[in-house]
Amino acid sequence: MKNGSEITTTPCENGQIVQELYNVEMDVRKIIDRRVLDTRNEQIRNALIALGWTPPNGKL
C-alpha cells in the first residue's frame, strides 16, 4: 500500500450512503472521517431530486 489517502463510498440497502476517508501511512490504514447520507430523509431526498436524481419506485 502507498502512503496517502483513500475514500470508499458504499450504498446500503437501507437507503444510506456511507463514505469513509482513510489516511494510509506505512501500510497502516486509519479512518479520518465517516459521513452517512440518508436518502430516506425528506430534505436529502428533495435536494437529490433537485439535482436530477430519480428515487427508486416503491423502495425506501
PDB file of N, CA, C and O in Angstrom:
ATOM      1  N   MET A   1       0.837  -1.184   0.000  1.00  0.00           N
ATOM      2  CA  MET A   1       0.000   0.000   0.000  1.00  0.00           C
ATOM      3  C   MET A   1       0.881   1.246   0.000  1.00  0.00           C
ATOM      4  O   MET A   1       1.927   1.273   0.648  1.00  0.00           O
ATOM      5  N   LYS A   2       0.467   2.243  -0.706  1.00  0.00           N
ATOM      6  CA  LYS A   2       1.202   3.507  -0.741  1.00  0.00           C
ATOM      7  C   LYS A   2       0.725   4.421   0.386  1.00  0.00           C
ATOM      8  O   LYS A   2      -0.382   4.270   0.903  1.00  0.00           O
ATOM      9  N   ASN A   3       1.570   5.356   0.746  1.00  0.00           N
ATOM     10  CA  ASN A   3       1.147   6.382   1.699  1.00  0.00           C
ATOM     11  C   ASN A   3       0.205   7.336   0.992  1.00  0.00           C
ATOM     12  O   ASN A   3       0.377   7.616  -0.194  1.00  0.00           O
ATOM     13  N   GLY A   4      -0.785   7.834   1.705  1.00  0.00           N
ATOM     14  CA  GLY A   4      -1.725   8.776   1.117  1.00  0.00           C
ATOM     15  C   GLY A   4      -3.097   8.634   1.727  1.00  0.00           C
ATOM     16  O   GLY A   4      -3.244   8.312   2.906  1.00  0.00           O
ATOM     17  N   SER A   5      -4.098   8.880   0.906  1.00  0.00           N
ATOM     18  CA  SER A   5      -5.490   8.835   1.363  1.00  0.00           C
ATOM     19  C   SER A   5      -6.297   7.899   0.479  1.00  0.00           C
ATOM     20  O   SER A   5      -5.971   7.687  -0.689  1.00  0.00           O
ATOM     21  N   GLU A   6      -7.349   7.346   1.052  1.00  0.00           N
ATOM     22  CA  GLU A   6      -8.293   6.510   0.320  1.00  0.00           C
ATOM     23  C   GLU A   6      -9.702   6.932   0.707  1.00  0.00           C
ATOM     24  O   GLU A   6      -9.956   7.315   1.849  1.00  0.00           O
ATOM     25  N   ILE A   7     -10.610   6.860  -0.251  1.00  0.00           N
ATOM     26  CA  ILE A   7     -12.021   7.152   0.013  1.00  0.00           C
ATOM     27  C   ILE A   7     -12.836   5.959  -0.466  1.00  0.00           C
ATOM     28  O   ILE A   7     -12.629   5.456  -1.570  1.00  0.00           O
ATOM     29  N   THR A   8     -13.765   5.512   0.376  1.00  0.00           N
ATOM     30  CA  THR A   8     -14.702   4.479  -0.046  1.00  0.00           C
ATOM     31  C   THR A   8     -16.109   5.052   0.047  1.00  0.00           C
ATOM     32  O   THR A   8     -16.416   5.815   0.962  1.00  0.00           O
ATOM     33  N   THR A   9     -16.953   4.686  -0.892  1.00  0.00           N
ATOM     34  CA  THR A   9     -18.349   5.106  -0.890  1.00  0.00           C
ATOM     35  C   THR A   9     -19.195   3.850  -1.082  1.00  0.00           C
ATOM     36  O   THR A   9     -19.057   3.141  -2.078  1.00  0.00           O
ATOM     37  N   THR A  10     -20.074   3.588  -0.114  1.00  0.00           N
ATOM     38  CA  THR A  10     -20.841   2.349  -0.114  1.00  0.00           C
ATOM     39  C   THR A  10     -22.335   2.638  -0.024  1.00  0.00           C
ATOM     40  O   THR A  10     -22.788   3.206   0.969  1.00  0.00           O
ATOM     41  N   PRO A  11     -23.121   2.254  -1.053  1.00  0.00           N
ATOM     42  CA  PRO A  11     -24.575   2.357  -0.944  1.00  0.00           C
ATOM     43  C   PRO A  11     -25.098   1.163  -0.142  1.00  0.00           C
ATOM     44  O   PRO A  11     -24.692   0.024  -0.376  1.00  0.00           O
ATOM     45  N   CYS A  12     -25.985   1.428   0.789  1.00  0.00           N
ATOM     46  CA  CYS A  12     -26.545   0.373   1.640  1.00  0.00           C
ATOM     47  C   CYS A  12     -27.999   0.119   1.257  1.00  0.00           C
ATOM     48  O   CYS A  12     -28.678   1.010   0.745  1.00  0.00           O
ATOM     49  N   GLU A  13     -28.471  -1.095   1.505  1.00  0.00           N
ATOM     50  CA  GLU A  13     -29.846  -1.465   1.161  1.00  0.00           C
ATOM     51  C   GLU A  13     -30.887  -0.664   1.926  1.00  0.00           C
ATOM     52  O   GLU A  13     -32.031  -0.560   1.484  1.00  0.00           O
ATOM     53  N   ASN A  14     -30.510  -0.096   3.065  1.00  0.00           N
ATOM     54  CA  ASN A  14     -31.465   0.654   3.882  1.00  0.00           C
ATOM     55  C   ASN A  14     -31.627   2.104   3.421  1.00  0.00           C
ATOM     56  O   ASN A  14     -32.301   2.893   4.082  1.00  0.00           O
ATOM     57  N   GLY A  15     -31.001   2.461   2.271  1.00  0.00           N
ATOM     58  CA  GLY A  15     -31.142   3.812   1.740  1.00  0.00           C
ATOM     59  C   GLY A  15     -30.046   4.773   2.148  1.00  0.00           C
ATOM     60  O   GLY A  15     -30.054   5.935   1.742  1.00  0.00           O
ATOM     61  N   GLN A  16     -29.107   4.303   2.943  1.00  0.00           N
ATOM     62  CA  GLN A  16     -27.996   5.155   3.352  1.00  0.00           C
ATOM     63  C   GLN A  16     -26.826   5.008   2.387  1.00  0.00           C
ATOM     64  O   GLN A  16     -26.639   3.962   1.766  1.00  0.00           O
ATOM     65  N   ILE A  17     -26.048   6.073   2.277  1.00  0.00           N
ATOM     66  CA  ILE A  17     -24.795   6.055   1.533  1.00  0.00           C
ATOM     67  C   ILE A  17     -23.708   6.416   2.539  1.00  0.00           C
ATOM     68  O   ILE A  17     -23.752   7.481   3.154  1.00  0.00           O
ATOM     69  N   VAL A  18     -22.733   5.525   2.704  1.00  0.00           N
ATOM     70  CA  VAL A  18     -21.671   5.726   3.692  1.00  0.00           C
ATOM     71  C   VAL A  18     -20.370   6.015   2.942  1.00  0.00           C
ATOM     72  O   VAL A  18     -19.955   5.254   2.068  1.00  0.00           O
ATOM     73  N   GLN A  19     -19.744   7.124   3.304  1.00  0.00           N
ATOM     74  CA  GLN A  19     -18.458   7.485   2.710  1.00  0.00           C
ATOM     75  C   GLN A  19     -17.434   7.605   3.832  1.00  0.00           C
ATOM     76  O   GLN A  19     -17.667   8.277   4.837  1.00  0.00           O
ATOM     77  N   GLU A  20     -16.281   6.932   3.637  1.00  0.00           N
ATOM     78  CA  GLU A  20     -15.228   6.945   4.639  1.00  0.00           C
ATOM     79  C   GLU A  20     -13.917   7.402   4.010  1.00  0.00           C
ATOM     80  O   GLU A  20     -13.565   6.989   2.905  1.00  0.00           O
ATOM     81  N   LEU A  21     -13.209   8.251   4.725  1.00  0.00           N
ATOM     82  CA  LEU A  21     -11.915   8.764   4.295  1.00  0.00           C
ATOM     83  C   LEU A  21     -10.851   8.179   5.215  1.00  0.00           C
ATOM     84  O   LEU A  21     -10.943   8.278   6.439  1.00  0.00           O
ATOM     85  N   TYR A  22      -9.843   7.570   4.604  1.00  0.00           N
ATOM     86  CA  TYR A  22      -8.762   6.930   5.355  1.00  0.00           C
ATOM     87  C   TYR A  22      -7.435   7.604   5.051  1.00  0.00           C
ATOM     88  O   TYR A  22      -7.209   8.077   3.937  1.00  0.00           O
ATOM     89  N   ASN A  23      -6.562   7.644   6.042  1.00  0.00           N
ATOM     90  CA  ASN A  23      -5.175   8.046   5.865  1.00  0.00           C
ATOM     91  C   ASN A  23      -4.345   6.765   5.919  1.00  0.00           C
ATOM     92  O   ASN A  23      -4.542   5.933   6.805  1.00  0.00           O
ATOM     93  N   VAL A  24      -3.418   6.607   4.973  1.00  0.00           N
ATOM     94  CA  VAL A  24      -2.581   5.413   4.929  1.00  0.00           C
ATOM     95  C   VAL A  24      -1.125   5.838   5.065  1.00  0.00           C
ATOM     96  O   VAL A  24      -0.619   6.634   4.274  1.00  0.00           O
ATOM     97  N   GLU A  25      -0.464   5.298   6.075  1.00  0.00           N
ATOM     98  CA  GLU A  25       0.966   5.559   6.290  1.00  0.00           C
ATOM     99  C   GLU A  25       1.640   4.259   6.690  1.00  0.00           C
ATOM    100  O   GLU A  25       1.226   3.598   7.642  1.00  0.00           O
ATOM    101  N   MET A  26       2.667   3.903   5.965  1.00  0.00           N
ATOM    102  CA  MET A  26       3.458   2.703   6.256  1.00  0.00           C
ATOM    103  C   MET A  26       2.562   1.478   6.435  1.00  0.00           C
ATOM    104  O   MET A  26       2.711   0.727   7.398  1.00  0.00           O
ATOM    105  N   ASP A  27       1.634   1.285   5.504  1.00  0.00           N
ATOM    106  CA  ASP A  27       0.705   0.146   5.488  1.00  0.00           C
ATOM    107  C   ASP A  27      -0.282   0.131   6.659  1.00  0.00           C
ATOM    108  O   ASP A  27      -0.919  -0.891   6.912  1.00  0.00           O
ATOM    109  N   VAL A  28      -0.414   1.244   7.369  1.00  0.00           N
ATOM    110  CA  VAL A  28      -1.410   1.360   8.435  1.00  0.00           C
ATOM    111  C   VAL A  28      -2.518   2.272   7.932  1.00  0.00           C
ATOM    112  O   VAL A  28      -2.267   3.413   7.543  1.00  0.00           O
ATOM    113  N   ARG A  29      -3.742   1.762   7.943  1.00  0.00           N
ATOM    114  CA  ARG A  29      -4.902   2.483   7.425  1.00  0.00           C
ATOM    115  C   ARG A  29      -5.747   2.961   8.608  1.00  0.00           C
ATOM    116  O   ARG A  29      -6.228   2.148   9.397  1.00  0.00           O
ATOM    117  N   LYS A  30      -5.928   4.280   8.732  1.00  0.00           N
ATOM    118  CA  LYS A  30      -6.709   4.856   9.836  1.00  0.00           C
ATOM    119  C   LYS A  30      -7.839   5.693   9.262  1.00  0.00           C
ATOM    120  O   LYS A  30      -7.647   6.459   8.317  1.00  0.00           O
ATOM    121  N   ILE A  31      -9.023   5.535   9.851  1.00  0.00           N
ATOM    122  CA  ILE A  31     -10.169   6.312   9.389  1.00  0.00           C
ATOM    123  C   ILE A  31     -10.044   7.737   9.913  1.00  0.00           C
ATOM    124  O   ILE A  31      -9.761   7.960  11.090  1.00  0.00           O
ATOM    125  N   ILE A  32     -10.260   8.692   9.022  1.00  0.00           N
ATOM    126  CA  ILE A  32     -10.186  10.110   9.382  1.00  0.00           C
ATOM    127  C   ILE A  32     -11.586  10.699   9.506  1.00  0.00           C
ATOM    128  O   ILE A  32     -11.861  11.496  10.403  1.00  0.00           O
ATOM    129  N   ASP A  33     -12.468  10.292   8.590  1.00  0.00           N
ATOM    130  CA  ASP A  33     -13.806  10.882   8.547  1.00  0.00           C
ATOM    131  C   ASP A  33     -14.788   9.839   8.042  1.00  0.00           C
ATOM    132  O   ASP A  33     -14.449   9.019   7.189  1.00  0.00           O
ATOM    133  N   ARG A  34     -16.003   9.872   8.568  1.00  0.00           N
ATOM    134  CA  ARG A  34     -17.077   8.979   8.115  1.00  0.00           C
ATOM    135  C   ARG A  34     -18.335   9.814   8.000  1.00  0.00           C
ATOM    136  O   ARG A  34     -18.746  10.484   8.948  1.00  0.00           O
ATOM    137  N   ARG A  35     -18.944   9.762   6.814  1.00  0.00           N
ATOM    138  CA  ARG A  35     -20.174  10.519   6.583  1.00  0.00           C
ATOM    139  C   ARG A  35     -21.267   9.574   6.125  1.00  0.00           C
ATOM    140  O   ARG A  35     -21.028   8.655   5.342  1.00  0.00           O
ATOM    141  N   VAL A  36     -22.470   9.814   6.624  1.00  0.00           N
ATOM    142  CA  VAL A  36     -23.614   8.984   6.259  1.00  0.00           C
ATOM    143  C   VAL A  36     -24.692   9.904   5.696  1.00  0.00           C
ATOM    144  O   VAL A  36     -25.146  10.837   6.359  1.00  0.00           O
ATOM    145  N   LEU A  37     -25.089   9.618   4.458  1.00  0.00           N
ATOM    146  CA  LEU A  37     -26.166  10.356   3.812  1.00  0.00           C
ATOM    147  C   LEU A  37     -27.373   9.424   3.784  1.00  0.00           C
ATOM    148  O   LEU A  37     -27.305   8.334   3.215  1.00  0.00           O
ATOM    149  N   ASP A  38     -28.458   9.841   4.387  1.00  0.00           N
ATOM    150  CA  ASP A  38     -29.657   9.004   4.462  1.00  0.00           C
ATOM    151  C   ASP A  38     -30.670   9.483   3.431  1.00  0.00           C
ATOM    152  O   ASP A  38     -31.307  10.520   3.617  1.00  0.00           O
ATOM    153  N   THR A  39     -30.819   8.732   2.350  1.00  0.00           N
ATOM    154  CA  THR A  39     -31.732   9.142   1.276  1.00  0.00           C
ATOM    155  C   THR A  39     -33.201   9.027   1.671  1.00  0.00           C
ATOM    156  O   THR A  39     -34.082   9.432   0.913  1.00  0.00           O
ATOM    157  N   ARG A  40     -33.469   8.473   2.862  1.00  0.00           N
ATOM    158  CA  ARG A  40     -34.848   8.422   3.348  1.00  0.00           C
ATOM    159  C   ARG A  40     -35.256   9.748   3.988  1.00  0.00           C
ATOM    160  O   ARG A  40     -36.447   9.998   4.173  1.00  0.00           O
ATOM    161  N   ASN A  41     -34.288  10.601   4.327  1.00  0.00           N
ATOM    162  CA  ASN A  41     -34.556  11.895   4.925  1.00  0.00           C
ATOM    163  C   ASN A  41     -35.181  12.804   3.869  1.00  0.00           C
ATOM    164  O   ASN A  41     -34.646  12.931   2.767  1.00  0.00           O
ATOM    165  N   GLU A  42     -36.304  13.432   4.196  1.00  0.00           N
ATOM    166  CA  GLU A  42     -37.048  14.229   3.224  1.00  0.00           C
ATOM    167  C   GLU A  42     -36.214  15.359   2.613  1.00  0.00           C
ATOM    168  O   GLU A  42     -36.255  15.565   1.400  1.00  0.00           O
ATOM    169  N   GLN A  43     -35.468  16.085   3.428  1.00  0.00           N
ATOM    170  CA  GLN A  43     -34.661  17.193   2.910  1.00  0.00           C
ATOM    171  C   GLN A  43     -33.564  16.683   1.977  1.00  0.00           C
ATOM    172  O   GLN A  43     -33.288  17.297   0.946  1.00  0.00           O
ATOM    173  N   ILE A  44     -32.939  15.562   2.337  1.00  0.00           N
ATOM    174  CA  ILE A  44     -31.901  14.974   1.487  1.00  0.00           C
ATOM    175  C   ILE A  44     -32.512  14.512   0.167  1.00  0.00           C
ATOM    176  O   ILE A  44     -31.960  14.780  -0.900  1.00  0.00           O
ATOM    177  N   ARG A  45     -33.649  13.819   0.234  1.00  0.00           N
ATOM    178  CA  ARG A  45     -34.319  13.340  -0.989  1.00  0.00           C
ATOM    179  C   ARG A  45     -34.681  14.508  -1.901  1.00  0.00           C
ATOM    180  O   ARG A  45     -34.466  14.448  -3.111  1.00  0.00           O
ATOM    181  N   ASN A  46     -35.235  15.571  -1.312  1.00  0.00           N
ATOM    182  CA  ASN A  46     -35.626  16.731  -2.124  1.00  0.00           C
ATOM    183  C   ASN A  46     -34.407  17.385  -2.787  1.00  0.00           C
ATOM    184  O   ASN A  46     -34.478  17.810  -3.940  1.00  0.00           O
ATOM    185  N   ALA A  47     -33.304  17.463  -2.061  1.00  0.00           N
ATOM    186  CA  ALA A  47     -32.085  18.047  -2.632  1.00  0.00           C
ATOM    187  C   ALA A  47     -31.552  17.172  -3.763  1.00  0.00           C
ATOM    188  O   ALA A  47     -31.144  17.686  -4.805  1.00  0.00           O
ATOM    189  N   LEU A  48     -31.552  15.861  -3.566  1.00  0.00           N
ATOM    190  CA  LEU A  48     -31.086  14.953  -4.618  1.00  0.00           C
ATOM    191  C   LEU A  48     -31.987  15.019  -5.849  1.00  0.00           C
ATOM    192  O   LEU A  48     -31.492  15.008  -6.976  1.00  0.00           O
ATOM    193  N   ILE A  49     -33.290  15.088  -5.648  1.00  0.00           N
ATOM    194  CA  ILE A  49     -34.242  15.193  -6.754  1.00  0.00           C
ATOM    195  C   ILE A  49     -34.012  16.499  -7.510  1.00  0.00           C
ATOM    196  O   ILE A  49     -34.082  16.523  -8.739  1.00  0.00           O
ATOM    197  N   ALA A  50     -33.737  17.589  -6.782  1.00  0.00           N
ATOM    198  CA  ALA A  50     -33.453  18.879  -7.425  1.00  0.00           C
ATOM    199  C   ALA A  50     -32.188  18.794  -8.293  1.00  0.00           C
ATOM    200  O   ALA A  50     -32.046  19.542  -9.261  1.00  0.00           O
ATOM    201  N   LEU A  51     -31.273  17.882  -7.942  1.00  0.00           N
ATOM    202  CA  LEU A  51     -30.050  17.687  -8.724  1.00  0.00           C
ATOM    203  C   LEU A  51     -30.248  16.696  -9.875  1.00  0.00           C
ATOM    204  O   LEU A  51     -29.324  16.442 -10.647  1.00  0.00           O
ATOM    205  N   GLY A  52     -31.457  16.142  -9.983  1.00  0.00           N
ATOM    206  CA  GLY A  52     -31.753  15.241 -11.099  1.00  0.00           C
ATOM    207  C   GLY A  52     -31.851  13.772 -10.731  1.00  0.00           C
ATOM    208  O   GLY A  52     -32.044  12.932 -11.609  1.00  0.00           O
ATOM    209  N   TRP A  53     -31.721  13.442  -9.448  1.00  0.00           N
ATOM    210  CA  TRP A  53     -31.816  12.053  -9.009  1.00  0.00           C
ATOM    211  C   TRP A  53     -33.250  11.575  -9.090  1.00  0.00           C
ATOM    212  O   TRP A  53     -34.175  12.327  -8.782  1.00  0.00           O
ATOM    213  N   THR A  54     -33.444  10.340  -9.500  1.00  0.00           N
ATOM    214  CA  THR A  54     -34.767   9.729  -9.510  1.00  0.00           C
ATOM    215  C   THR A  54     -34.781   8.633  -8.456  1.00  0.00           C
ATOM    216  O   THR A  54     -34.041   7.657  -8.572  1.00  0.00           O
ATOM    217  N   PRO A  55     -35.619   8.781  -7.421  1.00  0.00           N
ATOM    218  CA  PRO A  55     -35.659   7.763  -6.383  1.00  0.00           C
ATOM    219  C   PRO A  55     -36.240   6.450  -6.933  1.00  0.00           C
ATOM    220  O   PRO A  55     -37.049   6.477  -7.860  1.00  0.00           O
ATOM    221  N   PRO A  56     -35.839   5.322  -6.378  1.00  0.00           N
ATOM    222  CA  PRO A  56     -36.374   4.041  -6.836  1.00  0.00           C
ATOM    223  C   PRO A  56     -37.860   3.931  -6.510  1.00  0.00           C
ATOM    224  O   PRO A  56     -38.300   4.392  -5.457  1.00  0.00           O
ATOM    225  N   ASN A  57     -38.629   3.329  -7.402  1.00  0.00           N
ATOM    226  CA  ASN A  57     -40.075   3.174  -7.189  1.00  0.00           C
ATOM    227  C   ASN A  57     -40.337   2.118  -6.130  1.00  0.00           C
ATOM    228  O   ASN A  57     -39.793   1.014  -6.180  1.00  0.00           O
ATOM    229  N   GLY A  58     -41.184   2.479  -5.167  1.00  0.00           N
ATOM    230  CA  GLY A  58     -41.623   1.533  -4.168  1.00  0.00           C
ATOM    231  C   GLY A  58     -40.574   1.119  -3.156  1.00  0.00           C
ATOM    232  O   GLY A  58     -40.819   0.211  -2.362  1.00  0.00           O
ATOM    233  N   LYS A  59     -39.422   1.750  -3.160  1.00  0.00           N
ATOM    234  CA  LYS A  59     -38.381   1.392  -2.199  1.00  0.00           C
ATOM    235  C   LYS A  59     -38.111   2.593  -1.309  1.00  0.00           C
ATOM    236  O   LYS A  59     -38.261   3.745  -1.717  1.00  0.00           O
ATOM    237  N   LEU A  60     -37.711   2.294  -0.092  1.00  0.00           N
ATOM    238  CA  LEU A  60     -37.355   3.292   0.904  1.00  0.00           C
ATOM    239  C   LEU A  60     -38.588   4.038   1.298  1.00  0.00           C
ATOM    240  O   LEU A  60     -38.524   4.938   2.136  1.00  0.00           O
TER     241      LEU A  60
END
